[in-house]
C-alpha cells in the first residue's frame, strides 16, 4: 500500500481570513483539523495517484508489468471521459490492463476493494491496483463555513492479489441510505447541469454542499453499525480489534463512534488533523501512513469503516 499528499500545507489560519468571527481553537474543537494539503495549480489527481501506486508496488516488491487491472475510486477525476483509471494505466505503462472508475464518495476505496476482490475471485484479474485520488480543494467553497475547513487533497493505493504473504483482506460489507441523497452533494457538473446557469454564471452548485447536522447524526450511526456488523460477521469482540482505520470525516464523529462501539479512541488511526477529509482517499491514506509508521504488528485485526455521500456505508476486516 502507499499514499501521497501534495507538498502545499494550508493551515486553519489561512481559511479563517474569510471567517473573522471564528477562531482556530473553535475549528479544531469542531473538526479536529489543524491543516490540510492542497494541490498546486499544475498538480493533477493522476500525478498523486502515480506516486501512491509506486509506493505500493515498492512495498509489494512487484513490478508494474505484473498488474492486469486498475480500479480508481474518486468523486473528481481529472476529466469526465475517459476514466481516470485509464489515464493512470497509461502513465504507469500498462495500457492493456482493465481500467475503470468507481464513485461511492467517501466509501469509494472500500467499495473498490470489494469489487477488486470479486474480480480476482472470479478469475477476471490476478493483480489489481485499487487506488483513489481526490483534489477536493478544487470544489470547496472558501466562503462556506460548513465545508471550507474540512476538505483536503491526497491519494492512496493498494495492490490486491492472491499471492502468498501480504495482509489478508476479508469481505467488505457494503450498504447505503439513499433517503439521505441530498445530505452531501455537488449538484453541478453532471448531465442535468453541465454548465453554470444564468447570466451571472452561478457556480454555487459546482461546489460541494453539506448539511452538517444531518451528516453528523447519520455518520455516527453509520460508522458504528459498520464496525458492529464487521464484528458480528467475523465472530469477533471489540477487545479483539487492534486498530480501527476509519474514513477521516470529523474527529468529533470518530470520538462518538468510539464510545458507541466500545473500542478505545486510541485504537483509531486518526490523520485528519494534518490531512483533513480527503473523501475516498482518506482510509487508504490513513492506512498507508500507519503502515509507514510501523504501528501494526503481524496478526493485528484491523477494521475499516466509512460513510460517504449517497449515503454509502462500508466496513470490513484486514488481518495484518
Secondary structure, DSSP 4 states (H G I P E B T S, - for coil): -EEE--S-EEEHHHHGGG-TT--HHHHHHHH--SEEE---TT--HHHHHHHHHHHHHHHHT--GGG--EEEEE-SS-SSSSS-HHHHHHHHHT-TTSEEEEE--GGGHHHHHHHHHHHHHHTTS-SEEEEEEEEEGGGG--TT-TTTTTTB-EEEEEEEEE--SSS-EEPPPEEEE-GGGTTSEE--TTSSSS-S-BTTTTB-GGGS-EE-HHHHHHHHHHHHHHHHHHHHHHTT--GGG-SEEEE--S-HHHHHHHHHHHT--GGGEE--HHHH-B-TTHHHHHHHHHHHHHT---TT-EEEEEEEETTTEEEEEEEE-
